[in-house]
Amino acid sequence: MDDVLQVLRETDGFVIEPLVWDTVSRIQEMSSLFDMHDRLITAEALIRGVPLITVDQAIVASGLVPVVW
């Protein structure tokens, strides 16, 4: 795992962002998503105002965020 993280750190255009309270506080709005990780990913997309690139059917079916795929 350390090797993967190191490659990501050295990759141009890839930024590892911290998990912040704004994101965590939004997950309670997403009761239609069972998985905590799906809620965090969706909340982050909403905060940033961007669509998600995903085929995760739970996220797609939720209609909470625009999805591209």
Protein Blocks (a to p, Z undefined) as FASTA:
>chain_A
ZZmmmmmmmpghiacddddfklmmmmmmmmmbmblklmmmmmmmmmnopacddfbfklmm
nomaccdZZ
